[in-house]
Amino acid sequence: MSECHISSLVVHTRPDRVQGVVESIGRIQGADIHGGQDTGKLIVTLETETESQVVERVNAIQLLDGVLAATLVFHHFEPAQERE
């Protein structure tokens, strides 16, 4: 049975690298930014199919040039709804 994982994180960036980090996160599948571009503390959500994808994407974000820290603040999963 497939799952749906929803996670949120706060990504703290260097002030001079915010735009580049925003663009890089925008290219990550399932990642959305919901604010913080003006402060450099981005609010990011991830929607993935597995827990390992959550870990992979958080690690990828942490390794982006200009990211000081990426902190997971919420993770929820449940069985994915079957599509008819």
Z-matrix of the N, CA and C atoms (Angstrom, degrees):
N
C 1 1.460
C 2 1.531 1 108.44
N 3 1.310 2 116.16 1 134.87
C 4 1.459 3 119.72 2 -179.56
C 5 1.530 4 110.21 3 -81.82
N 6 1.311 5 114.22 4 159.43
C 7 1.463 6 121.35 5 -177.91
C 8 1.517 7 110.10 6 -123.24
N 9 1.308 8 115.32 7 163.60
C 10 1.454 9 123.37 8 173.65
C 11 1.527 10 106.94 9 -124.56
N 12 1.327 11 116.38 10 118.44
C 13 1.459 12 122.10 11 179.83
C 14 1.523 13 108.67 12 -108.15
N 15 1.317 14 116.09 13 129.76
C 16 1.462 15 122.21 14 176.27
C 17 1.516 16 107.21 15 -122.15
N 18 1.319 17 115.74 16 124.80
C 19 1.466 18 121.77 17 -177.91
C 20 1.517 19 109.00 18 -132.13
N 21 1.321 20 115.17 19 154.82
C 22 1.464 21 119.06 20 172.73
C 23 1.513 22 108.79 21 -133.15
N 24 1.318 23 114.86 22 149.73
C 25 1.454 24 120.11 23 178.66
C 26 1.506 25 110.37 24 -144.75
N 27 1.311 26 114.38 25 159.91
C 28 1.453 27 122.02 26 171.21
C 29 1.521 28 106.05 27 -108.01
N 30 1.325 29 115.17 28 126.47
C 31 1.461 30 121.42 29 -179.27
C 32 1.519 31 107.70 30 -113.65
N 33 1.323 32 116.14 31 113.72
C 34 1.465 33 122.19 32 -179.70
C 35 1.524 34 107.89 33 -93.67
N 36 1.329 35 116.42 34 124.15
C 37 1.458 36 121.27 35 -175.54
C 38 1.526 37 111.65 36 -117.56
N 39 1.315 38 114.26 37 161.33
C 40 1.467 39 119.31 38 170.59
C 41 1.524 40 107.19 39 -68.75
N 42 1.334 41 117.89 40 137.83
C 43 1.472 42 120.65 41 -176.92
C 44 1.528 43 113.60 42 -56.07
N 45 1.320 44 117.78 43 -34.20
C 46 1.457 45 120.47 44 -177.91
C 47 1.528 46 113.28 45 -83.56
N 48 1.326 47 118.33 46 -1.04
C 49 1.463 48 121.81 47 -177.62
C 50 1.529 49 113.04 48 -120.58
N 51 1.322 50 117.56 49 8.53
C 52 1.470 51 120.80 50 -175.17
C 53 1.523 52 111.41 51 -55.61
N 54 1.327 53 117.92 52 -49.83
C 55 1.464 54 120.86 53 -175.08
C 56 1.527 55 111.78 54 -61.75
N 57 1.316 56 117.25 55 -41.97
C 58 1.460 57 120.11 56 178.74
C 59 1.512 58 112.34 57 -64.76
N 60 1.333 59 116.56 58 -39.53
C 61 1.466 60 120.42 59 178.15
C 62 1.526 61 109.86 60 -65.87
N 63 1.338 62 116.89 61 -42.74
C 64 1.464 63 120.79 62 178.74
C 65 1.529 64 110.10 63 -58.80
N 66 1.316 65 117.17 64 -44.92
C 67 1.461 66 120.73 65 179.87
C 68 1.529 67 111.32 66 -64.17
N 69 1.323 68 117.03 67 -41.33
C 70 1.467 69 120.73 68 -179.73
C 71 1.526 70 111.36 69 -66.53
N 72 1.315 71 117.51 70 -43.28
C 73 1.467 72 120.34 71 178.44
C 74 1.529 73 109.73 72 -64.13
N 75 1.318 74 116.99 73 -36.07
C 76 1.457 75 121.22 74 178.85
C 77 1.518 76 113.44 75 -61.26
N 78 1.326 77 117.45 76 -21.92
C 79 1.470 78 121.60 77 178.36
C 80 1.531 79 113.02 78 -89.08
N 81 1.323 80 117.35 79 -5.47
C 82 1.469 81 120.90 80 -179.93
C 83 1.523 82 108.86 81 -85.09
N 84 1.328 83 115.78 82 125.20
C 85 1.459 84 120.57 83 -178.01
C 86 1.525 85 110.86 84 -59.85
N 87 1.333 86 115.98 85 129.46
C 88 1.454 87 121.80 86 176.82
C 89 1.513 88 115.03 87 84.22
N 90 1.335 89 118.09 88 1.41
C 91 1.472 90 121.65 89 -178.57
C 92 1.525 91 110.21 90 -99.13
N 93 1.318 92 115.94 91 136.40
C 94 1.468 93 122.64 92 175.36
C 95 1.513 94 108.70 93 -134.37
N 96 1.339 95 115.82 94 142.59
C 97 1.466 96 121.74 95 177.62
C 98 1.523 97 107.70 96 -104.83
N 99 1.333 98 115.99 97 132.48
C 100 1.466 99 121.06 98 -174.97
C 101 1.516 100 113.38 99 -116.09
N 102 1.297 101 117.82 100 12.09
C 103 1.461 102 120.11 101 176.56
C 104 1.506 103 111.21 102 145.61
N 105 1.325 104 114.52 103 175.91
C 106 1.444 105 121.38 104 176.54
C 107 1.512 106 114.95 105 98.88
N 108 1.333 107 117.27 106 -1.09
C 109 1.453 108 119.00 107 -178.65
C 110 1.531 109 112.29 108 -60.90
N 111 1.312 110 116.76 109 -28.24
C 112 1.467 111 119.97 110 -179.01
C 113 1.528 112 112.74 111 -78.93
N 114 1.328 113 117.67 112 -20.06
C 115 1.468 114 120.65 113 -178.31
C 116 1.528 115 112.76 114 -109.49
N 117 1.323 116 117.37 115 -14.51
C 118 1.457 117 120.27 116 -175.97
C 119 1.518 118 113.19 117 82.74
N 120 1.330 119 116.78 118 7.25
C 121 1.468 120 121.81 119 174.97
C 122 1.522 121 106.74 120 -114.84
N 123 1.324 122 114.62 121 92.88
C 124 1.453 123 121.67 122 -172.99
C 125 1.521 124 111.64 123 -81.69
N 126 1.309 125 115.69 124 139.70
C 127 1.458 126 121.81 125 174.04
C 128 1.521 127 106.10 126 -100.51
N 129 1.332 128 116.22 127 117.35
C 130 1.457 129 121.78 128 -172.99
C 131 1.524 130 109.55 129 -123.81
N 132 1.338 131 116.47 130 137.39
C 133 1.457 132 120.69 131 171.05
C 134 1.527 133 108.48 132 -113.80
N 135 1.320 134 114.28 133 149.80
C 136 1.458 135 122.06 134 176.32
C 137 1.518 136 108.63 135 -125.64
N 138 1.310 137 116.81 136 135.10
C 139 1.460 138 122.12 137 171.32
C 140 1.519 139 106.36 138 -119.36
N 141 1.334 140 116.27 139 120.20
C 142 1.458 141 121.82 140 -177.15
C 143 1.520 142 110.24 141 -136.35
N 144 1.332 143 114.98 142 170.57
C 145 1.460 144 120.58 143 179.41
C 146 1.520 145 112.86 144 -96.06
N 147 1.344 146 117.54 145 -19.75
C 148 1.462 147 120.31 146 -178.36
C 149 1.524 148 110.44 147 -138.68
N 150 1.322 149 114.76 148 160.48
C 151 1.460 150 120.35 149 176.68
C 152 1.530 151 110.90 150 -66.74
N 153 1.311 152 116.88 151 -36.01
C 154 1.466 153 119.05 152 179.39
C 155 1.529 154 111.54 153 -64.33
N 156 1.334 155 117.78 154 -32.09
C 157 1.465 156 120.32 155 175.36
C 158 1.529 157 111.05 156 -66.43
N 159 1.324 158 117.18 157 -35.39
C 160 1.469 159 120.57 158 175.80
C 161 1.527 160 108.80 159 -59.76
N 162 1.325 161 115.57 160 -51.10
C 163 1.466 162 120.99 161 -178.72
C 164 1.528 163 110.70 162 -60.33
N 165 1.321 164 117.55 163 -45.16
C 166 1.465 165 121.50 164 180.00
C 167 1.524 166 111.61 165 -60.02
N 168 1.318 167 116.73 166 -44.12
C 169 1.469 168 119.93 167 -176.58
C 170 1.526 169 111.52 168 -72.84
N 171 1.326 170 117.51 169 -37.99
C 172 1.474 171 119.30 170 176.10
C 173 1.524 172 109.28 171 -63.21
N 174 1.332 173 117.40 172 -43.56
C 175 1.468 174 120.32 173 177.60
C 176 1.520 175 111.46 174 -61.22
N 177 1.335 176 117.11 175 -41.79
C 178 1.465 177 120.63 176 178.99
C 179 1.525 178 110.94 177 -62.11
N 180 1.324 179 116.67 178 -40.64
C 181 1.470 180 120.49 179 178.70
C 182 1.519 181 110.27 180 -65.88
N 183 1.331 182 117.29 181 -42.34
C 184 1.462 183 120.70 182 179.93
C 185 1.521 184 112.05 183 -60.66
N 186 1.324 185 117.29 184 -29.07
C 187 1.459 186 121.42 185 -176.99
C 188 1.527 187 113.94 186 -88.81
N 189 1.337 188 117.91 187 -3.21
C 190 1.463 189 120.28 188 179.69
C 191 1.528 190 110.74 189 -66.06
N 192 1.322 191 115.58 190 141.76
C 193 1.455 192 121.10 191 176.98
C 194 1.531 193 109.45 192 -61.73
N 195 1.304 194 116.94 193 124.68
C 196 1.456 195 122.04 194 179.61
C 197 1.519 196 114.30 195 101.30
N 198 1.330 197 117.52 196 -9.71
C 199 1.467 198 120.48 197 178.37
C 200 1.527 199 108.63 198 -85.49
N 201 1.327 200 115.02 199 125.21
C 202 1.462 201 120.82 200 176.64
C 203 1.521 202 111.21 201 -89.21
N 204 1.342 203 116.87 202 -37.36
C 205 1.463 204 121.50 203 179.50
C 206 1.522 205 109.13 204 -161.36
N 207 1.319 206 115.56 205 146.06
C 208 1.461 207 122.32 206 173.07
C 209 1.521 208 106.06 207 -130.03
N 210 1.320 209 116.20 208 114.37
C 211 1.461 210 121.48 209 -173.30
C 212 1.524 211 110.33 210 -114.98
N 213 1.316 212 116.13 211 120.87
C 214 1.457 213 121.70 212 176.15
C 215 1.522 214 108.16 213 -71.86
N 216 1.331 215 117.46 214 125.19
C 217 1.465 216 120.62 215 -178.82
C 218 1.531 217 112.88 216 -114.92
N 219 1.352 218 116.69 217 -13.97
C 220 1.462 219 119.39 218 -179.00
C 221 1.517 220 108.67 219 -157.19
N 222 1.340 221 115.71 220 140.50
C 223 1.458 222 120.95 221 173.85
C 224 1.519 223 108.04 222 -147.31
N 225 1.320 224 116.03 223 128.91
C 226 1.461 225 122.22 224 178.65
C 227 1.524 226 107.86 225 -137.90
N 228 1.334 227 116.55 226 142.38
C 229 1.461 228 119.13 227 173.57
C 230 1.518 229 109.92 228 -142.39
N 231 1.311 230 113.24 229 154.64
C 232 1.454 231 121.26 230 177.54
C 233 1.523 232 108.41 231 -156.76
N 234 1.314 233 116.45 232 163.11
C 235 1.458 234 118.67 233 177.08
C 236 1.532 235 110.59 234 -59.34
N 237 1.331 236 115.59 235 137.33
C 238 1.471 237 119.62 236 178.27
C 239 1.523 238 108.33 237 -71.61
N 240 1.313 239 115.45 238 145.06
C 241 1.453 240 120.76 239 178.17
C 242 1.519 241 108.32 240 -73.49
N 243 1.309 242 115.82 241 135.39
C 244 1.463 243 120.40 242 176.83
C 245 1.524 244 108.57 243 -70.84
N 246 1.321 245 116.32 244 135.37
C 247 1.463 246 121.17 245 177.01
C 248 1.518 247 109.65 246 -91.43
N 249 1.299 248 115.49 247 137.43
C 250 1.473 249 119.76 248 -179.04
C 251 1.510 250 110.76 249 -89.01
